[in-house]
């Protein structure tokens, strides 16, 4: 494990989720289509949209060059980070099932890779990590944060099935006709 990964894991274990590069470029492998669609709605210049799309596609396939990172951030800053985030959130909301499928595919791929390439690394088997999100591409820290929030809010992780609701009490008010 690299020093950066060790520090990232230690931070994540304490509820602090830190990326490797920057959020906008880290999201590209997972949300490239949604990012491009969001920018097209905000940026009216076709040539600038083409540059943004090329930068996003490069970041989707590999670690982006400094030039491509700068282009992504320049375009997002030009339309406003908040406006871009709102448009992106709307696109994610309408494609949430597709995004979750991509997350599941990444997790399954990561699990398959781990089984295909066993290491001598000692793993804390007591830690509640059904998926080691930090090893899932550059956006793993985002998934780790979402998984942690899912455990708190929904009592299960992103890809885990919820517990059966057999012990759930019906809290609806009685109308007295029963």
N, C-alpha and C positions, 0 to 999 in steps of 0.2 A: 504494500500500500504506500502511496506517495505521502510526503509530508502534508501536502495540501488536503489530501483525502482524509488523513488522520485528524487534522484540525477540523475539517468540515464535519466528520462523524462525531467528534467530541462536542462541537457546537450543536449539532442536530440532537444528540442525546440529551441536551439541556434545553431543548425547545427553541433554539436559534438556528434558522435555516439560511445558509449562506451559499451563494452561487460562485462559480469559477470565474466567469467573465462579467456580464451584466444581464439583468433580467430580460431585456428586449432581445438580445442575441441568443440567450439561453433558451428562450421560448420557441425560436424558429424551427427546430426539428419537430416539435410537437404541434405547433399552431401556424405553420407557414401559410396555408390557404386562408385561414381566418385573418392573419396579419395583412396579407396582400389585399383581400377584400375590404378590410377596414381602411387601408390607405387609399384605395381607389375611391372610396366614398368621401374622403377628406381632401385629397390632393387632386386638383383639376388638371395639372400638367401631365400629359401622356408621357413625355420623355422622363420626367422625374418619377412617375409611377413605374416605368420600365426599369430605371436604375434601382429603385427600391425592390422591385420583384427579383431582379438578378441578384442583389445582395442577400435577400432572404433565401432564395434557392441555394446559394452557395453555403450560407450558414446552416441550412437544412441538411446538406450533404456532408459537411465537414466543419472543422473549426474555421470560422471565417477569418480572413485576413484583416489586418488593421484597417485597410482601405474599406472593406465591406462593412466592418463594424461601424466605422465612422459614417458611412453612407446610411446605414440603418438608423443610427442615432440622430443624424442630421435631418433626415426626412421626418422622423417621429417628432423631434423637437420643433420642426418648422410648422407642423399642424397643431402642436401642443400635446404634451404627454397625457394630460387628463382627457382631452377629447379623443385621442387615439385609444386610450384605455377603455373609455366608454363604448366606442365602436367595437373594439375587440371583444369586450364582455358581451355585447349583444350578439356578435357572431358565434362566440363560444356557447352562449345560451341556446341558440337555435341549432347548434351542432353538437350538443353535449354528449349524446349517445355515441357519435362518431369519435369524439375526443376521448371518451372513456374506453372505447374499443382500442384506440391507439395506445392508451396507457396500459391496458391489459396485454396487448401484443408486446409492448416493451418489457413488461414484467415477465411474461412467459419466455420471451427471448433471453432475458437476463438469467432466469432460472435454468433454462436449457444450457446456456453457456457455462454457468457455474457447474452443472453436472458433467458437462463435456470436458471441462478444464479444472479438475480438482486441485486444490492447493494444500500446502501444509500449514496454512494460516490457522491459528487458534481462533475459534468463533465463540462468542458468549452465547450459549444455547438458551440461557434464561431470558435474554432480552426479547421483548415482544416485537419481532421483526418478521412477519410472514413474507414480506418482500423487502429486499435491501434496496430501497428506492435510490439511495445515493449512488448506486452503481448503474443506474438507468440513464445513460447519456448525460448531457450537460444540464438537463432540466430535472434531474433526480431530486435535487434539494426542494424543488417546488412540490413534487409529488410527495416527498417526505412530510412537508408541512401540511399538505392537504390530507394525507393519511392520518397524521396526528390530530388534526381538527375533526376528521371524520370519527375517530375513536371517541373523542370528547363529546361531540354533538349527537352522533348516531349510534354510539356504542359498538361500532365495528369499523374496520378499515375500508379503504376505497374499493377493494376487490373482494372483500369477504361478504358472504351472505349474512343478512341480519338474523339475529336469533329469533326462533319462533315466538309468536306473540300470544302463546297459550296462557301466560300468567298476567296478561294486561287487563287491568280493571276498566270496565266501562264507566267513563266519567260523565256521560251525557245525563242531563237532568231528567228525572222521572216525571212523566206527565200524570201519574196517579191512576192510570187505567190498567195497570198490570195486576 
